[in-house]
């Protein structure tokens, strides 16, 4: 099957939380990213969220920087597709970013792996425990974002 995306995706496995509404109440679903680009993300999670729902997505980004090993970014997005994947152990949601909170977009672009030719330079990822509660920390203001550390 030919990939018709204008922006290539990067395989990355970051913890995520998706806040959606069910019966007028907010519901948080934790998952793991499968791939990402600067315009959207694919997340594997245990809960189905309807196509066209607008959700809030939190991503726990691994920076590889000792004093800021993880940052949480926040974005609003729209569910574009939702398929059950037995192979991946849950529902695979495609979410197109609509808007980012604060400096989240700049932080995402800064720390996105570069195996597709954009984003930050390659960096060492920090090993993660089996489960992580989100949101852990919020992204710093734009002028507080940590400098990129290039591997030596």
Short mmCIF file of the C-alpha atoms (twelve columns), coordinates in Angstrom:
data_MODEL
# 
_entry.id   MODEL 
# 
loop_
_atom_site.group_PDB 
_atom_site.id 
_atom_site.type_symbol 
_atom_site.label_atom_id 
_atom_site.label_alt_id 
_atom_site.label_comp_id 
_atom_site.label_asym_id 
_atom_site.label_seq_id 
_atom_site.Cartn_x 
_atom_site.Cartn_y 
_atom_site.Cartn_z 
_atom_site.pdbx_PDB_model_num 
ATOM 1   C CA . UNK A 1   0.000   0.000  0.000  1 
ATOM 2   C CA . UNK A 2   1.415   3.378  -1.018 1 
ATOM 3   C CA . UNK A 3   1.765   6.040  1.693  1 
ATOM 4   C CA . UNK A 4   0.222   9.251  0.339  1 
ATOM 5   C CA . UNK A 5   1.173   11.469 3.294  1 
ATOM 6   C CA . UNK A 6   2.768   14.795 2.413  1 
ATOM 7   C CA . UNK A 7   4.857   14.726 5.598  1 
ATOM 8   C CA . UNK A 8   6.719   11.505 6.438  1 
ATOM 9   C CA . UNK A 9   6.186   9.814  9.796  1 
ATOM 10  C CA . UNK A 10  8.906   8.874  12.270 1 
ATOM 11  C CA . UNK A 11  8.607   5.715  14.359 1 
ATOM 12  C CA . UNK A 12  8.789   6.743  18.014 1 
ATOM 13  C CA . UNK A 13  7.437   5.127  21.158 1 
ATOM 14  C CA . UNK A 14  6.545   7.794  23.711 1 
ATOM 15  C CA . UNK A 15  3.959   7.498  26.474 1 
ATOM 16  C CA . UNK A 16  0.793   9.421  25.724 1 
ATOM 17  C CA . UNK A 17  -2.510  10.395 27.267 1 
ATOM 18  C CA . UNK A 18  -5.590  11.315 25.279 1 
ATOM 19  C CA . UNK A 19  -8.394  13.247 26.922 1 
ATOM 20  C CA . UNK A 20  -11.732 12.837 25.168 1 
ATOM 21  C CA . UNK A 21  -15.371 13.146 26.187 1 
ATOM 22  C CA . UNK A 22  -17.783 10.318 26.892 1 
ATOM 23  C CA . UNK A 23  -21.336 11.195 27.950 1 
ATOM 24  C CA . UNK A 24  -20.231 14.806 28.537 1 
ATOM 25  C CA . UNK A 25  -17.458 13.795 30.955 1 
ATOM 26  C CA . UNK A 26  -13.696 13.942 30.311 1 
ATOM 27  C CA . UNK A 27  -12.065 10.508 29.960 1 
ATOM 28  C CA . UNK A 28  -8.294  9.992  29.937 1 
ATOM 29  C CA . UNK A 29  -6.881  7.102  27.920 1 
ATOM 30  C CA . UNK A 30  -3.202  6.235  28.227 1 
ATOM 31  C CA . UNK A 31  -1.293  4.757  25.328 1 
ATOM 32  C CA . UNK A 32  1.950   4.681  23.412 1 
ATOM 33  C CA . UNK A 33  2.791   6.536  20.240 1 
ATOM 34  C CA . UNK A 34  3.520   4.433  17.190 1 
ATOM 35  C CA . UNK A 35  4.663   7.141  14.824 1 
ATOM 36  C CA . UNK A 36  4.590   10.918 14.584 1 
ATOM 37  C CA . UNK A 37  5.128   13.852 12.263 1 
ATOM 38  C CA . UNK A 38  4.830   17.570 12.830 1 
ATOM 39  C CA . UNK A 39  1.169   17.438 11.766 1 
ATOM 40  C CA . UNK A 40  -0.100  14.328 13.555 1 
ATOM 41  C CA . UNK A 41  0.485   11.244 15.662 1 
ATOM 42  C CA . UNK A 42  -0.563  7.605  15.670 1 
ATOM 43  C CA . UNK A 43  -1.282  6.211  19.142 1 
ATOM 44  C CA . UNK A 44  -1.935  2.648  20.310 1 
ATOM 45  C CA . UNK A 45  -4.365  2.541  23.249 1 
ATOM 46  C CA . UNK A 46  -6.910  0.242  24.902 1 
ATOM 47  C CA . UNK A 47  -9.970  2.393  24.178 1 
ATOM 48  C CA . UNK A 48  -11.734 3.269  20.939 1 
ATOM 49  C CA . UNK A 49  -12.314 6.984  20.334 1 
ATOM 50  C CA . UNK A 50  -14.702 7.906  17.518 1 
ATOM 51  C CA . UNK A 51  -13.442 9.385  14.258 1 
ATOM 52  C CA . UNK A 52  -13.951 13.177 14.073 1 
ATOM 53  C CA . UNK A 53  -13.799 13.590 17.889 1 
ATOM 54  C CA . UNK A 54  -11.634 16.492 18.999 1 
ATOM 55  C CA . UNK A 55  -9.250  15.405 21.769 1 
ATOM 56  C CA . UNK A 56  -6.401  16.758 23.852 1 
ATOM 57  C CA . UNK A 57  -3.162  14.819 23.424 1 
ATOM 58  C CA . UNK A 58  -0.304  14.801 25.938 1 
ATOM 59  C CA . UNK A 59  3.018   13.330 24.819 1 
ATOM 60  C CA . UNK A 60  5.885   12.475 27.152 1 
ATOM 61  C CA . UNK A 61  8.937   13.396 25.078 1 
ATOM 62  C CA . UNK A 62  12.343  11.933 25.897 1 
ATOM 63  C CA . UNK A 63  14.929  14.688 25.511 1 
ATOM 64  C CA . UNK A 64  18.084  12.780 26.385 1 
ATOM 65  C CA . UNK A 65  19.148  15.770 28.513 1 
ATOM 66  C CA . UNK A 66  20.206  14.905 32.050 1 
ATOM 67  C CA . UNK A 67  18.433  17.713 33.932 1 
ATOM 68  C CA . UNK A 68  15.326  17.644 31.664 1 
ATOM 69  C CA . UNK A 69  15.044  13.975 30.561 1 
ATOM 70  C CA . UNK A 70  11.310  14.263 29.865 1 
ATOM 71  C CA . UNK A 71  8.906   17.002 28.834 1 
ATOM 72  C CA . UNK A 72  5.173   16.825 28.331 1 
ATOM 73  C CA . UNK A 73  3.685   18.650 25.390 1 
ATOM 74  C CA . UNK A 74  0.001   19.334 24.868 1 
ATOM 75  C CA . UNK A 75  -1.925  19.593 21.616 1 
ATOM 76  C CA . UNK A 76  -5.519  19.591 20.515 1 
ATOM 77  C CA . UNK A 77  -6.222  17.176 17.687 1 
ATOM 78  C CA . UNK A 78  -8.909  15.492 15.632 1 
ATOM 79  C CA . UNK A 79  -9.230  11.706 15.368 1 
ATOM 80  C CA . UNK A 80  -8.802  10.904 11.671 1 
ATOM 81  C CA . UNK A 81  -8.874  7.116  11.860 1 
ATOM 82  C CA . UNK A 82  -9.505  4.409  14.435 1 
ATOM 83  C CA . UNK A 83  -8.752  0.748  13.754 1 
ATOM 84  C CA . UNK A 84  -8.411  -2.243 16.034 1 
ATOM 85  C CA . UNK A 85  -5.008  -3.881 15.735 1 
ATOM 86  C CA . UNK A 86  -4.676  -7.262 17.408 1 
ATOM 87  C CA . UNK A 87  -1.018  -7.300 16.381 1 
ATOM 88  C CA . UNK A 88  -0.395  -4.027 18.242 1 
ATOM 89  C CA . UNK A 89  -2.617  -4.946 21.177 1 
ATOM 90  C CA . UNK A 90  -5.279  -2.281 20.980 1 
ATOM 91  C CA . UNK A 91  -6.823  0.489  18.954 1 
ATOM 92  C CA . UNK A 92  -4.586  2.487  16.658 1 
ATOM 93  C CA . UNK A 93  -5.764  6.084  16.480 1 
ATOM 94  C CA . UNK A 94  -4.579  8.581  13.901 1 
ATOM 95  C CA . UNK A 95  -4.793  12.096 15.315 1 
ATOM 96  C CA . UNK A 96  -4.161  15.231 13.248 1 
ATOM 97  C CA . UNK A 97  -2.862  18.128 15.306 1 
ATOM 98  C CA . UNK A 98  -5.096  21.218 15.265 1 
ATOM 99  C CA . UNK A 99  -3.243  23.495 17.669 1 
ATOM 100 C CA . UNK A 100 -0.525  23.276 20.287 1 
ATOM 101 C CA . UNK A 101 -0.475  24.705 23.820 1 
ATOM 102 C CA . UNK A 102 2.276   27.216 24.610 1 
ATOM 103 C CA . UNK A 103 5.671   26.238 23.206 1 
ATOM 104 C CA . UNK A 104 4.636   22.591 22.650 1 
ATOM 105 C CA . UNK A 105 5.015   22.676 18.856 1 
ATOM 106 C CA . UNK A 106 8.544   24.116 19.026 1 
ATOM 107 C CA . UNK A 107 9.490   21.552 21.668 1 
ATOM 108 C CA . UNK A 108 8.073   18.693 19.554 1 
ATOM 109 C CA . UNK A 109 10.060  19.805 16.521 1 
ATOM 110 C CA . UNK A 110 13.192  20.252 18.616 1 
ATOM 111 C CA . UNK A 111 13.132  16.725 20.076 1 
ATOM 112 C CA . UNK A 112 11.573  14.729 17.255 1 
ATOM 113 C CA . UNK A 113 13.980  12.015 16.044 1 
ATOM 114 C CA . UNK A 114 15.580  12.776 12.685 1 
ATOM 115 C CA . UNK A 115 15.340  9.484  10.820 1 
ATOM 116 C CA . UNK A 116 13.079  11.242 8.303  1 
ATOM 117 C CA . UNK A 117 15.270  14.312 7.896  1 
ATOM 118 C CA . UNK A 118 13.655  16.879 10.201 1 
ATOM 119 C CA . UNK A 119 13.653  17.837 13.847 1 
ATOM 120 C CA . UNK A 120 16.390  17.562 16.444 1 
ATOM 121 C CA . UNK A 121 19.714  15.826 15.989 1 
ATOM 122 C CA . UNK A 122 19.830  12.197 17.101 1 
ATOM 123 C CA . UNK A 123 20.047  11.838 20.860 1 
ATOM 124 C CA . UNK A 124 20.265  9.174  23.508 1 
ATOM 125 C CA . UNK A 125 16.846  8.185  24.779 1 
ATOM 126 C CA . UNK A 126 16.266  7.717  28.474 1 
ATOM 127 C CA . UNK A 127 15.051  4.230  29.490 1 
ATOM 128 C CA . UNK A 128 11.466  4.375  30.701 1 
ATOM 129 C CA . UNK A 129 9.638   2.362  33.349 1 
ATOM 130 C CA . UNK A 130 6.822   0.049  32.267 1 
ATOM 131 C CA . UNK A 131 4.148   2.585  33.242 1 
ATOM 132 C CA . UNK A 132 4.249   6.353  33.548 1 
ATOM 133 C CA . UNK A 133 1.401   8.544  34.747 1 
ATOM 134 C CA . UNK A 134 0.716   11.540 32.512 1 
ATOM 135 C CA . UNK A 135 0.865   14.460 32.538 1 
ATOM 136 C CA . UNK A 136 4.161   14.414 34.475 1 
ATOM 137 C CA . UNK A 137 5.609   17.861 33.799 1 
ATOM 138 C CA . UNK A 138 4.336   20.488 31.475 1 
ATOM 139 C CA . UNK A 139 6.541   21.919 28.793 1 
ATOM 140 C CA . UNK A 140 8.520   24.964 29.882 1 
ATOM 141 C CA . UNK A 141 7.719   28.335 28.389 1 
ATOM 142 C CA . UNK A 142 9.426   28.965 25.062 1 
ATOM 143 C CA . UNK A 143 12.218  30.976 26.661 1 
ATOM 144 C CA . UNK A 144 12.789  28.213 29.262 1 
ATOM 145 C CA . UNK A 145 13.195  25.285 26.853 1 
ATOM 146 C CA . UNK A 146 16.451  23.414 27.516 1 
ATOM 147 C CA . UNK A 147 19.204  23.661 24.945 1 
ATOM 148 C CA . UNK A 148 19.746  20.725 22.635 1 
ATOM 149 C CA . UNK A 149 22.629  18.504 23.655 1 
ATOM 150 C CA . UNK A 150 24.393  16.787 20.813 1 
ATOM 151 C CA . UNK A 151 25.943  13.391 21.516 1 
ATOM 152 C CA . UNK A 152 29.724  13.410 21.756 1 
# 
